[in-house]
Amino acid sequence: MERALFIAMTGAKHNMLAQTNRANNLANLSTTGFRADFEQSRSMGVYNGEGQPTRAYAMTESPRSNFESGPMITTNNSLDVAVQGSGFLAVQAPDGTEAYTRFGNLAIDANGMLRTANGLPVLGAGGPINIPENEKVQIGSDGIISIVGLGQGPEAMVQVGQLKLVNPDVKNVEKGDDGLFRQRDGLTANAAPEVIVRSGMYEGSNVNAVEEFTQILSLARQYEMQVKLMKTAEENSAASTQLLQMS
């Protein structure tokens, strides 16, 4: 009875964790460049020293994110960029490390630093990108940033930097708790000239609301089944105790 109860208890616990994962996907339905996270369950043996496992328990894990592209949304803002196909923008994470994102809503702060709309510095080949005061900013498909200086005409457009665009193997990429991607080996990715961006638009979330809601309902039913199994194990244990007392 105890073994059945242990399996049901861990199953219910990790059903709740899986629901949390799916709920987080739904909460980011409108988040720019968001990549939905998958979840899966598997059984794990419980070992007490050497030999065969004495128990088994359920474990839910998030093996990887969904790297399918989201919808392209036109903004006509020259600082907004959307990565076309595979690839990422390189940004500086809050801890100072290099990380990768599809969040293409960009803005220039009061000090001239190019940042994402959520405040992360955008990286170029030499570090964070600074843009001088200008009349106009233009970002090419290769990530090259050009400006027209204050008081100058279109013919005076000059290059002031280039976005660092990377295209690491997604099998070697994982999402951190901050929502940013990094390589599993801890190394930084090299710039990838084949990555193309489209200016004047950004990429929406790739979350499928219907699929996520359906999965949440399915996980809720599994949770109810696990709770019923725990109740059954309790009833069987009580019945066994009663039989022992009678004998």
N, C-alpha and C positions, 0 to 999 in steps of 0.2 A: 504493500500500500504506500509505503513511504517513497518508493521509487516513482510510482505513478504521480504522487503529489509533487515531487521535485520537478518532474518533467513539465507538469501542468503549470506550476508556479513560474518556472523560468520562461515557459512559452508565453504566458500572460504578460510577464514583465517586458519581454522583447517585442510582443505585439504592440504594446504601448509606445515603445521607442520607435518602432516602424511607423506608427501613426504620426508621431512627432515629426519624423522625416518628411512624410507626405504633406503634413500640415504646413511645414516650412516652405515646401514647393508652392503650395497654394497661396501662401502669404506673399510670395515673390512673383505673383502672376504678372504684375505691372513693373517689375524691376528691370531696368535697362540692362541688356546683355546677360541676364541671369541664366545659368545652366541648371536644369532640374537634376536632383540627385536620385539615383536608384537605391533600392534596399533589397536585401535578400536574407533568407533564414537558412540555417543549417544546424545539424546536431553536433555536439561536441562531447567527447568522452571525459569523465571525471576520474582522474587517476589518483590512487592513494599508495604512493610508492611504486615499485616496479610491478610489472605484470599487466593484466587486462583491466580496463576501466570498470569501476564498480557502479557507476551511475552514468546517465547521459542527460544533457541539458540542451535547451534551445538557445541559439544565439543569432541575433539580427545584426547585420553589418551593412555599411554603405560601400559597395565595391568600387564605384566610380560615378562620374556625372554623365549626363546625357549631352553629348557634344554636337547634336544636330543644331543647325542654324535657326534662329528665331526670325520673326517678320521684320522687314526693313521699313522704318517709319520716317517719312520725309519731314524735315523741320525747316529747311532753307536757311539754317544757321551755319555759317561757314566754318565754325569751330566744332560742329558735331561730325563725328566720323563713325562709320560702320565697317567692320572687317568683313570683307566678302569671302565666303568660303571658310577654310580653316585658318587658324592663326590667332594671335593675341596682341594687345597693346602692352608694352612694358611700363610699369608704374613703380613708384617707391612706396612700399608698405609703411604703416605707422612705426614699425620697429626698425626702419631704415634699410631693410633688405629689398632686393628686386623681386617683384611679383608680376603676375599677368592677369589681364582682365579683358572682357569684351565690352566694358562700360565705356561708351563712346561719347557721352555728353561732356564736352570740354569747355573750360572757361579760363580767362586770364585774370589772376588776382591783382590786387593793388600794387604789388611789387613786380608785376610783369611775368610772374611764373605761370606756366601752363599747367593747369590742374584738371582732374576729373571733377564733375559736379559735386562729388562727395568729398572733395578736398585732397585727393592724393596727387602728388607731383607726377607729371608725365615725363618719362625718360626718353632721352635721345642717346646717341652714341657716346656722348661725354658726360652723361648724367642728366639731372633735371633741366628742362628746356625753359629759357627765359626769352620773352618776346619784347622788343622795344616798342615804345609808343608808335602808333601807326594810324594810317587812314583806312587800311584794309588788310585783312589776313586771308590767305588762301592756302589750303592743304591739298596737295596733289595725291593722285592715286597711289604713289610710291611712298607717301608719308612726308614728303618734303614740304616744309612750311616756308612760305614766302610772304613778304609784307610790302606795302607801299608806305613809305615814311610820311610823317606829318608834313603837310604842305607840299607834297610832291605828287606828280601825276602817275598814271598807270604804267608809263614807260620806265619808271624808276623802281619797279618791283625787284626786290633782292631776296635771296635765300638766307634764312636766319637759323635754320635747324631742320632736323628730320626725326620723325617719330621712330622709336625703336620697335619694329614689328618682328615678332618671333613666331615660329611654327614648330614647337617641339612635338615629339611623338606623344599623342594623348595617353598611350599606355604608361608613359612615364610621368604623367601629370596628375596631381591630386589637389583637391580644394581644401583650403584651411578653414579654421573657425571664423576667420575674418572675411570669408567669401572670395578670397583671391586664390589664384592658382600658382603652384610652384612645382618644380621638378622633384620627383621622389628622391633622386640621388643628391639633392641639395645644391646642384650646380646651376649656374645661370645659362639660359639659352642664348645661342648666337642669333644675331639679326638675320632675318630671312627675306631676301629681296623679292621672293615670289609672292609674298603676302600683299594683297591689294586692299586699300580702303576706299570707301565712297564718302565723299564730303557732302554736307548738307542733310545728313540723315543719321539715324542711330538704329541699332538692332534691339528689338524688343525681347522679352523673356520667351524661352522655348517651352515653357510649362503648358501642358494640355490640361485645362481645368476639368474636363469631363473624366479623363483618365485618372487624375489624382483623386477626385471625389469618389469615383468607383472603387479605387484601391482602399481608400479610407473606410468605406462601408464594408468591404471584404475583410479588412483587418479587424474592424469592430465585431463582426460575426465570429471571427476566429478567437477573439478575446473572450466573448461570451461562452464559446465552446470550452475554452481552457478553464474558465471559472466553474462551469458545470462539472468538468472532470475533477476539479479539486473538491467540489461538494460530494461527488460520488465516492472519491477516495476517503473522505471523512466519514461518510455513512458506512462504507465497507469496514473501516477500521473500528467504528463503534459496534457494528454487528459482530465482528471477530472477538472483540473484547467481551461482549455479552456471552458468546458461546463458550469462551474460556472460563468465565465465571460460573456458568451452569455446570461445566464438567468438573 
